[in-house]
Structure formats: structure tokens, C-alpha cells
Amino acid sequence: MNLSELLQLSSHHWHTATLHAAVKLDIFTRLADMPMSNDKLAISIGADQRGMEMLLNALVALDLLKKEGDIFHCTDCSSTWLSQTSDSYMGHIIMHHYNLVTGWHRLDEAVISGTSVRSRLSHDAADHERKNFLMGMYNLASQIAPLLAVQINLSGRGRLLDLAGGPGTYAIHFCRQNPEMTAVVFDLPTTRPFAEQTIKKYGLSERISFIAGDITSDELGGGYDVIWISHLLHSESPEKSLEIISKAAKSLNSGGILLIQEFILDDSRTGPLFPALFSLNMLVGTPAGQAYSQSELTAIMNSVGLSDISRLQLDLPNGAGIMAGKAP
């Protein structure tokens, strides 16, 4: 890395803060509905015209807006992903990232203390940070789940458990791909309204049910042919992750499969980049969470009696991977 690249790295949060401010002010929704001048937009938001013009010009420089004369327009990117009038809106996950920023600014403190410096999300369903988290996870999963459901062969497997499944996005798409399948979404009670609403939206209320519980303390039941665990273990310690995997393995039918999706580190723990940075995110925001390497996940799965353990050959974003193991 040369000096120019080093300085760009140091100041890259300027890009991030510009995007976050624009999404928080809902600029892209307003301009997607009606392109307008800085003066009009500033008045509609109740913002200072000088400050708004600087923000809009920076968004043009970032290729998130276009400027024609004194009129600002959305680009294809911002109208698709950043306007609330779009079915592909990703603003919730971006606002979740915004909510993480204050914790990241205290990363040095987390390194010194070895534990979280950020309060964990409230389980109050009305909490706006929790809403951004839940909706953000739904937005991301909605992009990936339909692709995975096609690529992972679950034909002939009757009953699936989507563990800590939130709104049940993966259960929904696995069931859509496999018409003979039924599913259970297991998550905290506060998630039930969101999950049931989403499941109903897809017309799957007869095939997908919701069980309220806490994975760390409640039993999961049994009789499952598939258990899907997506991006749960990274929020837990190795000891707690072992407990969760052990509990899941015991809930599988003989020959059933456990599928674990995580951001997976290589065995040196120095890459890929996203899982390495995500591990720091867990340091900042959880008491004992971390990203896990493939060998660590394999060892945990082996220790609870799973066999035929492998990483599925799938090309997933951000260093994500899926580990599979079979119950005896």
C-alpha cells in the first residue's frame, strides 16, 4: 500500500458518512418521486440550503445522483436501492450500519477491554434500531435466499427448522423451491409479528409456523430433516456456539443435515477481508462474538457427532460460506 492509498483508507469514512446522511434524510426517495433543485429540496426537508447543496454535490461526485442544470436526479443505482418507493430498497441495512458507527469509533477501547463497547439491540419491537436491523437482515437475505434455495438440493426432505430465522426469509424460499417441505421458524417472541406477516405475504402460512423461544435456553423440539442456521454463531462465544450446534444436532432426524452460513475466515484468521473486519464488529458489539474459520466450524460440528462435514461449493458475497454436516 502506497501513501496515497493509505490516506484514502484513512478518509474513506467520509464516503460512508455522506451516504448515511442522505439515506437518513430520505433524499433519494424524494428525488425518485420528483427531481428538484437544491432550494426546493432543502425547503421540503427543512434543511439549510448551503448545507444541502454541499451534500447533493458530493452525492453527484459519488455517482449516487445526477445534476442537470440546477435539478438533481436519482441514478439507476439510487432509485433502485435507496428510494423507499422501490421494492429493492436497502435503506434499512444502511441505517443499521449507521447505528454501528458510534461503536466502531470506540474500537480502541474494545481492543483494550476485550469486550463490547456498544449496547446490544433492545428486543422492544418498536425500537427503531431493532427495526432497521430486522428489516436490513430481511433485505439482504431476500437477495441471497432465492439463489441458495435453487443451488442447495433439499429434495425429499420434509421438515426444516430455520433457527433464529427472523422473518423466515430462508424458510420461505426453501419451501418455495421444495413444494413438499414444511418449516418452523424459531426466534424471539418480538420477531413473531414480522415473521408471520412476511410468511403470509408469500402465501405460506399453512406450511411455515413460528415458535417463540430463546436459542440459548429453550429446547428446539425434534423431528427435523434440515436445520438451517444463518449468521447466528458469530454473535456467540465458541462455548455458546458449541451448545447451539449440539442442541441443533440432537433435533435432527437420523440422516438429517445441518447447514450453517457464516462469514468464514481462513485458517490463518487474516482473511478474507470482510470476515476479518466483521470479527471486529462482533468485538465492538457483542460480549464474546467473533467470526469463525472453516477449521473451527468443522471441529465444532465434529465434536457433536455430525459426519460428512464439508463446505458447499458456492460463490457467496463478503466471504460467506455454508458448512454442511449429517446426523448419524
C-alpha positions in Angstrom: 0.0 0.0 0.0 1.4 3.4 -1.0 0.9 6.7 0.8 -2.0 7.8 -1.4 -3.8 4.6 -0.8 -3.1 4.8 2.9 -4.6 8.3 3.1 -7.6 7.3 1.1 -8.2 4.4 3.5 -8.0 6.8 6.4 -10.6 9.2 5.0 -12.9 6.6 3.5 -15.4 7.2 6.3 -16.2 10.5 4.6 -17.9 8.5 1.7 -19.8 6.4 4.3 -21.0 9.4 6.3 -22.2 11.1 3.1 -24.3 8.1 2.1 -25.6 7.6 5.6 -26.7 11.3 5.9 -28.5 11.1 2.5 -30.4 7.9 3.5 -31.3 9.3 6.9 -32.7 12.4 5.3 -34.5 10.3 2.7 -33.1 12.3 -0.1 -33.3 9.5 -2.7 -37.0 8.8 -2.1 -37.8 12.5 -2.6 -35.8 12.8 -5.8 -37.0 9.5 -7.2 -40.6 10.8 -6.9 -39.7 14.2 -8.3 -36.3 15.6 -9.4 -35.9 19.1 -8.0 -33.5 21.9 -7.3 -31.4 22.2 -4.1 -33.6 25.1 -2.9 -36.8 23.1 -3.2 -35.4 20.0 -1.6 -33.9 22.0 1.3 -37.3 23.6 1.9 -39.1 20.3 1.8 -36.7 18.8 4.3 -36.3 21.9 6.5 -32.6 22.0 5.9 -30.1 24.8 5.4 -29.7 25.5 1.6 -25.9 25.8 1.8 -25.5 22.5 3.7 -28.0 20.7 1.4 -26.2 21.9 -1.8 -22.9 20.6 -0.5 -24.4 17.2 0.3 -26.1 17.0 -3.1 -23.0 17.9 -5.0 -21.0 15.3 -3.0 -23.6 12.7 -3.9 -23.2 13.6 -7.6 -19.4 13.1 -7.2 -20.2 9.6 -5.6 -22.3 8.7 -8.7 -25.4 8.5 -6.5 -27.1 11.5 -8.1 -27.1 13.3 -11.4 -27.2 17.1 -11.9 -28.8 18.7 -14.9 -28.7 22.5 -14.7 -29.8 23.1 -11.1 -32.0 20.0 -11.0 -30.9 16.9 -9.1 -32.0 13.4 -10.2 -31.5 9.9 -8.9 -29.3 7.5 -10.7 -30.4 4.0 -11.6 -28.5 2.7 -8.5 -30.0 5.2 -6.0 -33.6 4.9 -7.4 -33.4 1.1 -7.3 -31.7 0.6 -3.9 -32.1 3.8 -1.9 -35.6 5.0 -2.6 -38.4 3.7 -0.3 -40.7 3.6 -3.3 -38.6 0.7 -4.7 -39.3 -2.9 -3.9 -35.5 -3.4 -3.7 -35.0 -0.7 -1.0 -31.8 -1.3 1.0 -32.0 1.7 3.3 -32.7 -0.3 6.4 -29.4 -2.2 6.3 -27.6 1.1 5.6 -29.3 2.7 8.6 -28.2 -0.4 10.6 -24.6 0.3 9.5 -25.2 3.9 10.6 -26.3 2.8 14.0 -23.0 0.8 14.3 -20.7 3.8 13.7 -20.5 5.1 17.3 -19.4 1.7 18.5 -16.7 1.4 15.8 -15.3 4.8 16.9 -14.5 3.2 20.2 -12.8 0.2 18.7 -9.6 1.0 20.5 -11.5 0.8 23.8 -12.9 -2.6 22.8 -9.4 -3.9 22.0 -8.1 -2.8 25.4 -11.1 -4.2 27.3 -11.6 -7.3 25.1 -15.4 -6.9 25.1 -18.3 -4.8 23.7 -18.4 -1.1 24.0 -21.8 -0.8 22.3 -25.2 -1.6 23.9 -26.9 -4.6 22.3 -30.1 -4.0 20.5 -33.3 -3.8 22.6 -35.8 -6.5 22.0 -38.6 -3.9 22.1 -40.3 -4.3 18.7 -40.9 -0.5 18.5 -37.2 0.3 18.8 -36.1 1.9 15.6 -32.6 0.4 15.7 -34.0 -3.1 16.0 -36.4 -2.4 13.2 -33.5 -1.3 11.0 -31.6 -4.5 12.0 -34.6 -6.8 11.3 -35.5 -5.1 8.0 -31.9 -4.9 7.0 -31.4 -8.6 7.5 -34.6 -9.3 5.6 -33.4 -7.1 2.7 -30.1 -8.8 2.5 -31.5 -12.3 2.8 -34.1 -11.6 0.2 -31.3 -11.1 -2.3 -29.4 -14.3 -1.4 -32.1 -16.8 -0.3 -33.7 -17.3 -3.7 -30.3 -18.2 -5.2 -29.3 -20.5 -2.4 -32.7 -22.3 -2.5 -32.0 -23.3 -6.1 -28.4 -24.3 -5.5 -28.8 -26.4 -2.4 -30.6 -29.7 -3.1 -33.1 -30.4 -0.3 -35.4 -32.5 -2.5 -37.2 -35.2 -0.5 -36.5 -33.6 2.9 -39.8 -32.9 4.6 -39.3 -30.6 7.6 -36.9 -27.7 8.0 -36.1 -25.6 11.1 -34.9 -22.0 10.4 -33.1 -21.4 13.7 -33.0 -17.8 14.8 -34.6 -17.2 11.4 -36.0 -13.7 12.0 -38.8 -13.2 9.4 -38.2 -16.6 8.0 -36.7 -15.5 4.6 -34.7 -18.6 4.1 -37.5 -20.9 5.2 -39.8 -19.2 2.7 -37.5 -19.6 -0.2 -36.5 -23.2 0.7 -40.3 -24.1 0.8 -41.0 -22.3 -2.4 -38.3 -24.3 -4.1 -39.4 -27.6 -2.5 -43.2 -27.9 -2.6 -43.2 -31.0 -0.3 -41.4 -29.2 2.5 -42.8 -27.6 5.7 -40.8 -25.4 8.0 -40.6 -23.9 11.5 -39.1 -20.5 12.2 -37.6 -20.3 15.7 -36.8 -16.9 17.1 -37.5 -14.4 19.9 -41.2 -13.6 20.7 -40.7 -10.0 19.5 -39.9 -11.3 16.0 -43.2 -13.2 15.6 -45.4 -10.3 14.1 -42.8 -9.5 11.5 -42.3 -13.2 10.6 -45.9 -14.1 10.4 -46.6 -11.0 8.3 -43.8 -12.0 5.9 -44.8 -15.6 5.7 -48.4 -14.6 5.0 -47.2 -12.2 2.2 -45.7 -15.3 0.4 -48.9 -17.4 0.9 -47.1 -19.9 3.1 -48.9 -19.7 6.4 -50.1 -23.3 6.0 -46.6 -24.7 5.6 -44.5 -22.4 7.8 -45.1 -21.9 11.5 -43.4 -19.8 14.1 -42.1 -21.0 17.5 -41.1 -18.3 20.0 -38.1 -19.0 22.1 -34.5 -18.2 23.1 -31.9 -20.4 21.4 -29.6 -20.1 24.4 -32.1 -21.5 26.9 -35.1 -23.2 25.3 -35.5 -26.6 23.6 -35.9 -26.8 19.9 -38.1 -29.9 19.7 -37.2 -32.6 17.2 -38.1 -34.4 14.0 -36.3 -32.1 11.6 -34.8 -33.3 8.3 -32.9 -30.0 7.8 -31.8 -27.3 10.3 -30.6 -24.0 8.8 -28.5 -21.6 10.9 -27.7 -18.4 9.2 -25.3 -15.7 10.7 -26.0 -16.6 14.3 -22.8 -18.2 15.6 -20.7 -15.0 15.1 -22.7 -13.3 17.8 -21.7 -16.0 20.3 -18.6 -17.3 22.0 -17.0 -20.6 20.9 -18.5 -22.3 24.0 -22.0 -21.0 23.3 -21.7 -21.8 19.6 -20.9 -25.4 20.6 -24.0 -25.5 22.8 -26.2 -24.3 20.0 -24.8 -26.7 17.4 -25.1 -29.6 19.9 -28.7 -28.7 20.5 -29.4 -28.5 16.8 -27.7 -31.8 16.1 -29.9 -33.6 18.6 -33.0 -32.1 17.0 -32.2 -33.7 13.6 -33.7 -37.0 12.4 -31.2 -39.7 11.5 -29.6 -38.7 8.2 -30.8 -35.1 8.6 -28.5 -32.3 7.6 -27.3 -29.2 9.4 -26.5 -26.2 7.3 -24.5 -23.3 8.8 -24.0 -20.0 6.9 -21.3 -17.6 8.3 -18.7 -15.2 7.2 -15.8 -17.7 7.3 -12.2 -16.8 8.0 -9.3 -18.8 6.5 -7.3 -20.8 9.0 -4.7 -18.1 9.5 -7.6 -15.8 10.5 -6.1 -13.0 8.4 -8.6 -13.1 5.6 -10.8 -12.8 3.6 -11.1 -9.1 4.4 -14.8 -8.9 5.2 -14.9 -11.7 7.8 -11.7 -10.2 9.4 -13.4 -6.8 9.7 -16.7 -8.4 10.7 -14.9 -10.1 13.6 -14.0 -6.7 14.9 -17.7 -5.7 14.5 -18.5 -8.5 16.9 -15.8 -7.4 19.3 -17.3 -3.9 19.4 -20.9 -5.1 19.7 -21.1 -8.4 21.5 -19.7 -9.8 24.8 -17.9 -12.7 23.2 -18.8 -13.0 19.5 -16.3 -13.4 16.6 -16.0 -14.7 13.0 -15.0 -18.4 12.8 -12.6 -20.2 10.5 -13.6 -23.2 8.4 -11.5 -25.5 10.6 -13.1 -24.1 13.8 -16.6 -24.7 12.4 -15.6 -28.2 11.3 -14.2 -29.0 14.7 -17.4 -27.9 16.5 -19.5 -30.0 14.1 -17.3 -33.0 14.5 -17.5 -32.7 18.3 -21.3 -33.1 18.3 -21.2 -36.2 16.2 -22.0 -34.8 12.8 -20.4 -36.6 9.8 -19.7 -35.9 6.1 -18.8 -32.3 7.1 -17.9 -30.1 4.1 -18.1 -26.6 2.8 -20.6 -26.3 0.0 -19.0 -25.1 -3.3 -21.0 -21.8 -3.6 -19.8 -18.4 -4.6 -21.3 -16.1 -1.9 -20.6 -12.4 -1.2 -18.4 -11.0 1.6 -16.6 -14.2 2.4 -19.7 -16.0 3.4 -19.8 -19.8 3.2 -22.1 -22.7 4.1 -20.9 -25.7 6.1 -22.9 -28.9 5.9 -22.9 -31.9 8.2 -25.1 -35.1 8.5 -26.7 -36.5 11.6 -25.9 -40.2 12.3 
